[in-house]
Amino acid sequence: MKITGTFDVSLEPMDTYTKGVEGNNLGRMSINKRFHGELSAESKGEMLSVMSSVKGSAGYVAIEQVSGSLSGKSGHFILQHFGVMESGQDKLILEVVPNSGTSDLTGLTGKMKIRIENGQHYYDFEYSGVYTHDT
């Protein structure tokens, strides 16, 4: 299945365990999202990030727990993020953590892409392992 929708996101700075050195700036943030569309859910998570001393180079990892419904099926699952940027070009991977789905979402696998267009956040989610009325 492939679905697309919008989401709202709020990031709030949190205390870091360690500080960056020699121009590397480390950060930690809370993530709060609200997904709209076939994925009607809320998520909470944490992100660790680094901005290097070279403009346009950065990286982040995050884990977020998603709770709600996916194509009418209810449960929870975990998304893992891995992102890097070099010279302003980014690579972002978001995947469902294996075997993290619960209730109706048990067995869920998938990958998500994030797009930002005119200030609006969009998700493109390709998933399987959950049987819906469309499969």
TALIN-V586784 format. One record per helix or strand. SS is the DSSP state (H for helix, E for strand). FROM is the first residue (numbers start at 1). LEN is the number of residues. If there is no record, write none. Layout:
BEGIN
<<SS FROM LEN> <SS FROM LEN>>
END
This chain:
BEGIN
<<E 2 12> <E 25 12> <E 39 13> <E 58 13> <E 73 14> <E 89 8> <H 103 3> <E 109 9> <E 120 9>>
END
